[in-house]
Amino acid sequence: MKALVLEAVQQLALRNVPDAQPGALGAVLKVEANGVCRSDWHVWVGDVNRGYPTIMGHEMTGVIEEVAPGVTGFKNGDRVIVPFSGGEGSCSYCQEGRPNLCDAPIVPGRTYPGGYAEYVSITLADRNLVALPDAISFAEGAALGCRFMTSFYGLVYRAKIQPGEWVVVYGCGGIGLSAINIAAALGCRVIGVDINPANLELARVMGAESVIDSRTTNAVEAVRQITGSGAHVSVDALGIAETCVNGIMSLRKGGRHLQVGITTKKEAGYIKLPVDIIVTRALEVLGTLGMPAHQFGAMMPMVLQNRLNPGKMINREISLSEVQSVFESMTTSTNAGTFVVTNFA
């Protein structure tokens, strides 16, 4: 089968690799769509080293080609989503219903070969797959396995957003646009902040009431002017020091900051925070990671009702050979919207 293999930092190559085989209680998936995610960019650029060679890709949908003995929840021909934050089922977090925090996580493109390939072998299929309704296309569904589920879990279960609250999102890429769409659909007043005018236009399409170009405007001051006293919730969807700190500084007293983006080499996992401000304004700083597969039942009806619209942020469907150029445009922040691999030839 064909796969896009990361052979070294920023070195991708199309290769013929051994066909995927179902593991114990697993399934083989014919990949129909895989989103190009910034998390993969972090691996490509060397912020995260998972060893080489490796096949990335963790935002995928497809059709089940084969199931191993013992799999009861899925069968050949089923359309499915692969939530990236899978679990093995026996650790305390899985037992508590939080497999996204599993001590031995099962993550495509990390713990097993990912979706930049024609076929993928899914580990523990009954636990780590979600049915994709016929009404949702493979390209749209791909975003549900990472960007949308991460934003949904973070906003709904971690930040606990409420209708009427102000939510400011720093970074209007895939995660940020998803967060904007979700917050707006749940009745919040949303502000999008970015340096790319095209992404700011998309932010309005996805539901932002106001947008701020942080190249030309002091974002913190603008948020306070728009909201009166600051946002109830801020989201850093990028993971650099500026967006993290600005998110915290944009909050009103008692506000909640949701950290979604992971850092680059420059921050190397650490960002200096305004601790005195956090204390004196009684702010909360929350991290979030993925979403348990069983909680898709709360999000999927909103997609089927067109309250959430992952398709609106798709810039273009691409081939495996075009992933490199998308990563390069992520480096320069010149791309707008999201890109989904649907051609695996």
C-alpha positions as CSV (number, residue, x, y, z in Angstrom):
1,M,0.0,0.0,0.0
2,K,1.1,3.6,-0.5
3,A,1.9,5.8,2.5
4,L,3.5,9.2,3.2
5,V,6.5,8.5,5.4
6,L,8.3,11.0,7.5
7,E,11.9,9.9,7.2
8,A,13.6,12.8,9.0
9,V,12.7,16.4,10.1
10,Q,10.8,18.0,7.2
11,Q,11.5,15.1,4.9
12,L,8.4,13.3,3.6
13,A,8.4,10.7,0.9
14,L,5.7,8.6,-0.8
15,R,6.6,4.9,-0.3
16,N,5.2,1.5,-0.8
17,V,4.9,-0.1,2.6
18,P,3.6,-3.5,3.9
19,D,-0.2,-3.8,3.9
20,A,-2.0,-3.1,7.1
21,Q,-3.2,-6.2,9.0
22,P,-5.8,-6.4,11.8
23,G,-4.3,-6.8,15.2
24,A,-6.0,-8.5,18.2
25,L,-9.6,-7.1,18.6
26,G,-8.7,-4.6,15.8
27,A,-9.8,-3.6,12.3
28,V,-8.3,-2.6,9.0
29,L,-9.6,0.7,7.7
30,K,-9.6,1.9,4.1
31,V,-8.8,5.6,4.7
32,E,-11.1,7.9,2.8
33,A,-10.1,11.2,4.3
34,N,-7.4,12.5,6.7
35,G,-7.1,16.1,7.8
36,V,-3.7,17.9,7.8
37,C,-3.4,19.0,11.4
38,R,-1.1,21.4,13.1
39,S,-0.2,18.6,15.6
40,D,1.4,16.7,12.6
41,W,3.2,19.9,11.7
42,H,4.8,19.9,15.1
43,V,6.1,16.4,14.4
44,W,7.2,17.4,10.8
45,V,9.1,20.5,12.0
46,G,10.8,18.6,14.8
47,D,9.0,20.1,17.8
48,V,8.0,16.5,18.7
49,N,10.3,13.6,17.9
50,R,8.5,10.3,17.5
51,G,11.4,8.5,15.8
52,Y,11.9,7.8,12.1
53,P,10.6,6.5,9.8
54,T,7.0,7.2,10.9
55,I,3.6,7.5,9.2
56,M,1.7,10.5,10.7
57,G,-2.0,11.3,10.4
58,H,-4.5,11.1,13.2
59,E,-7.6,12.9,11.8
60,M,-9.3,10.3,9.7
61,T,-12.4,8.6,8.4
62,G,-12.9,5.6,6.3
63,V,-14.6,2.3,5.6
64,I,-13.8,-0.9,7.5
65,E,-12.2,-3.5,5.3
66,E,-11.7,-6.3,7.8
67,V,-12.3,-6.9,11.5
68,A,-10.5,-9.3,13.8
69,P,-12.3,-12.1,15.7
70,G,-14.0,-10.7,18.9
71,V,-14.9,-7.3,17.4
72,T,-18.7,-6.9,18.0
73,G,-19.5,-3.2,17.5
74,F,-18.3,-2.9,13.9
75,K,-18.3,-4.9,10.7
76,N,-17.0,-4.8,7.1
77,G,-18.3,-1.9,5.2
78,D,-19.1,0.4,8.2
79,R,-18.2,4.1,7.8
80,V,-16.3,5.3,10.8
81,I,-14.4,8.1,12.5
82,V,-11.1,7.4,14.3
83,P,-11.0,9.7,17.4
84,F,-7.3,10.4,18.0
85,S,-7.4,10.1,21.8
86,G,-7.9,6.4,22.2
87,G,-7.5,4.2,25.3
88,E,-6.6,0.6,26.1
89,G,-9.4,0.2,28.7
90,S,-7.8,-1.1,31.8
91,C,-6.1,2.0,33.5
92,S,-7.8,4.0,36.1
93,Y,-8.6,6.9,33.7
94,C,-10.2,4.5,31.2
95,Q,-12.2,2.9,34.0
96,E,-13.4,6.4,35.1
97,G,-14.7,7.1,31.5
98,R,-11.7,9.3,30.5
99,P,-9.8,7.2,27.9
100,N,-8.5,10.5,26.4
101,L,-6.1,10.5,29.5
102,C,-5.2,6.8,29.2
103,D,-1.9,5.9,30.8
104,A,-1.1,3.8,27.7
105,P,-2.8,6.0,25.0
106,I,-3.7,4.5,21.6
107,V,-3.0,7.3,19.1
108,P,-2.9,7.0,15.3
109,G,0.3,8.4,13.9
110,R,1.9,8.0,17.3
111,T,1.5,4.6,18.9
112,Y,0.6,2.9,15.5
113,P,1.0,4.0,11.8
114,G,-1.4,6.8,11.0
115,G,-3.8,8.0,8.3
116,Y,-1.4,9.3,5.7
117,A,-1.8,5.9,4.1
118,E,-4.2,3.9,2.0
119,Y,-5.0,1.6,4.9
120,V,-4.7,1.7,8.7
121,S,-4.8,-1.0,11.3
122,I,-6.9,0.2,14.2
123,T,-6.1,-1.0,17.7
124,L,-9.0,-2.2,19.9
125,A,-11.7,-1.3,17.3
126,D,-14.7,-1.5,19.6
127,R,-13.2,1.1,22.0
128,N,-11.5,3.4,19.5
129,L,-13.9,3.9,16.6
130,V,-17.1,5.9,16.2
131,A,-19.8,5.4,13.6
132,L,-19.9,8.0,10.8
133,P,-23.5,8.7,9.7
134,D,-24.2,8.6,6.0
135,A,-25.3,12.2,6.0
136,I,-21.8,13.4,6.9
137,S,-19.1,13.2,4.2
138,F,-15.7,11.6,4.8
139,A,-14.0,14.9,4.4
140,E,-16.3,16.7,6.9
141,G,-16.1,13.8,9.3
142,A,-12.3,13.8,9.4
143,A,-12.4,17.1,11.4
144,L,-14.6,15.4,14.0
145,G,-11.8,13.0,14.9
146,C,-9.5,15.8,16.1
147,R,-10.3,19.5,15.7
148,F,-14.0,19.4,16.6
149,M,-13.8,16.8,19.3
150,T,-10.9,18.5,21.0
151,S,-12.7,21.9,20.9
152,F,-16.0,20.5,21.9
153,Y,-14.6,18.6,24.9
154,G,-12.5,21.6,26.0
155,L,-15.3,24.1,25.7
156,V,-18.2,22.0,27.0
157,Y,-16.6,19.7,29.6
158,R,-13.6,21.7,30.7
159,A,-14.4,25.4,30.3
160,K,-18.1,24.8,30.7
161,I,-19.2,27.6,28.5
162,Q,-22.7,29.1,28.9
163,P,-25.0,30.9,26.5
164,G,-24.4,34.6,26.5
165,E,-20.8,34.4,27.6
166,W,-18.0,36.1,25.7
167,V,-15.4,33.6,24.2
168,V,-12.2,34.9,22.6
169,V,-10.2,32.4,20.4
170,Y,-6.6,33.1,19.7
171,G,-5.5,31.4,16.5
172,C,-8.1,30.8,13.8
173,G,-6.7,27.7,12.2
174,G,-8.4,24.3,12.4
175,I,-8.8,24.1,16.1
176,G,-9.6,27.7,16.5
177,L,-12.3,27.7,13.8
178,S,-13.8,24.6,15.3
179,A,-13.9,26.3,18.7
180,I,-15.6,29.4,17.2
181,N,-18.2,27.3,15.5
182,I,-19.0,25.3,18.7
183,A,-19.1,28.3,21.0
184,A,-21.3,30.3,18.6
185,A,-23.6,27.3,18.2
186,L,-24.0,27.0,21.9
187,G,-25.1,30.6,22.2
188,C,-21.8,32.4,23.1
189,R,-20.6,35.7,21.7
190,V,-17.4,34.9,20.0
191,I,-14.3,36.9,19.1
192,G,-11.6,35.5,16.7
193,V,-8.0,36.7,16.8
194,D,-5.5,35.9,14.1
195,I,-2.8,37.5,11.9
196,N,-4.2,36.1,8.6
197,P,-7.1,38.1,7.1
198,A,-8.4,35.1,5.2
199,N,-8.7,33.1,8.5
200,L,-10.5,36.1,10.1
201,E,-13.0,36.0,7.2
202,L,-13.5,32.3,7.9
203,A,-13.9,33.0,11.6
204,R,-16.9,35.1,10.7
205,V,-18.3,32.3,8.5
206,M,-17.9,29.9,11.4
207,G,-19.8,32.2,13.8
208,A,-17.5,34.9,15.2
209,E,-19.3,38.1,16.1
210,S,-16.1,40.1,16.0
211,V,-12.6,39.5,14.7
212,I,-9.3,41.1,15.5
213,D,-6.2,41.3,13.3
214,S,-3.4,41.2,16.0
215,R,-0.8,42.4,13.5
216,T,-2.3,45.9,13.5
217,T,-4.3,45.9,16.8
218,N,-3.6,45.3,20.4
219,A,-5.7,42.2,20.8
220,V,-6.1,42.4,24.6
221,E,-7.2,46.0,24.6
222,A,-9.6,45.3,21.7
223,V,-11.2,42.3,23.5
224,R,-11.7,44.5,26.6
225,Q,-13.3,47.2,24.5
226,I,-15.6,44.8,22.7
227,T,-16.7,43.0,25.8
228,G,-16.7,45.8,28.4
229,S,-14.6,44.0,31.0
230,G,-13.0,41.1,29.3
231,A,-14.0,37.6,28.0
232,H,-15.5,34.9,30.2
233,V,-13.5,32.3,28.4
234,S,-10.3,32.5,26.3
235,V,-8.9,29.8,24.1
236,D,-5.3,29.5,22.9
237,A,-5.6,27.4,19.8
238,L,-2.0,28.0,18.7
239,G,0.4,27.3,21.6
240,I,2.9,30.2,21.4
241,A,3.8,32.5,24.3
242,E,2.0,35.5,22.8
243,T,-1.4,33.8,22.3
244,C,-1.3,32.0,25.6
245,V,-0.5,35.1,27.7
246,N,-2.8,37.4,25.6
247,G,-5.6,34.9,26.2
248,I,-5.1,35.0,30.0
249,M,-4.9,38.8,29.9
250,S,-8.1,39.1,27.9
251,L,-10.2,37.6,30.7
252,R,-12.5,39.3,33.1
253,K,-12.3,38.5,36.8
254,G,-13.3,34.9,37.4
255,G,-12.6,34.0,33.8
256,R,-11.4,30.7,32.4
257,H,-8.5,30.2,30.0
258,L,-8.5,27.0,27.9
259,Q,-5.1,25.9,26.6
260,V,-5.4,23.7,23.5
261,G,-2.3,24.5,21.5
262,I,1.0,22.8,22.3
263,T,4.2,24.7,22.2
264,T,6.9,25.0,19.5
265,K,10.7,24.6,19.9
266,K,10.9,28.2,21.0
267,E,8.8,27.6,24.1
268,A,10.0,24.0,24.5
269,G,6.9,23.2,26.7
270,Y,7.2,26.2,29.0
271,I,5.6,29.7,28.9
272,K,5.9,32.4,31.6
273,L,2.5,33.2,32.9
274,P,1.2,36.3,34.7
275,V,0.7,34.5,38.0
276,D,-0.2,37.7,40.0
277,I,-3.0,38.5,37.5
278,I,-4.2,34.9,37.7
279,V,-4.4,35.2,41.5
280,T,-5.8,38.7,41.9
281,R,-8.5,38.2,39.2
282,A,-9.3,34.6,40.4
283,L,-8.7,33.1,37.0
284,E,-8.7,29.5,36.0
285,V,-6.2,28.0,33.6
286,L,-7.4,24.7,32.1
287,G,-5.7,22.2,29.8
288,T,-7.6,19.8,27.5
289,L,-6.8,16.8,25.3
290,G,-9.1,15.1,22.8
291,M,-12.5,13.6,23.8
292,P,-13.6,10.1,24.9
293,A,-15.3,8.2,22.1
294,H,-18.5,7.7,24.1
295,Q,-19.0,11.5,24.3
296,F,-19.5,11.8,20.6
297,G,-23.2,11.3,21.2
298,A,-23.3,14.9,22.6
299,M,-21.6,16.4,19.5
300,M,-22.8,14.4,16.6
301,P,-26.5,15.6,16.6
302,M,-25.3,19.1,16.3
303,V,-23.4,18.2,13.1
304,L,-26.5,16.4,11.7
305,Q,-28.6,19.4,12.5
306,N,-26.1,21.7,10.7
307,R,-25.5,23.6,13.9
308,L,-21.8,22.6,13.5
309,N,-20.3,22.9,10.0
310,P,-16.9,21.3,9.7
311,G,-17.2,21.5,5.9
312,K,-17.2,25.3,5.9
313,M,-13.6,25.5,6.9
314,I,-12.2,23.1,4.3
315,N,-10.0,25.0,1.9
316,R,-9.3,22.2,-0.4
317,E,-9.2,18.4,-0.7
318,I,-5.6,17.3,-1.6
319,S,-3.4,14.3,-2.4
320,L,-0.7,12.8,-0.2
321,S,2.0,14.4,-2.3
322,E,0.6,17.9,-1.4
323,V,0.9,17.5,2.4
324,Q,4.5,18.9,2.4
325,S,3.4,22.2,0.8
326,V,0.6,22.5,3.4
327,F,3.1,22.1,6.2
328,E,5.3,24.7,4.6
329,S,2.4,27.2,4.5
330,M,1.6,26.5,8.2
331,T,5.2,27.5,9.0
332,T,4.6,30.9,7.4
333,S,1.0,31.3,8.5
334,T,-0.1,31.9,4.9
335,N,-2.7,29.1,4.6
336,A,-6.4,29.7,5.3
337,G,-8.8,27.1,6.5
338,T,-8.1,23.4,6.5
339,F,-6.8,20.8,4.0
340,V,-8.0,17.2,3.8
341,V,-6.2,14.3,2.1
342,T,-8.8,12.4,0.0
343,N,-6.5,11.2,-2.8
344,F,-4.2,8.4,-1.6
345,A,-2.8,7.5,-5.1
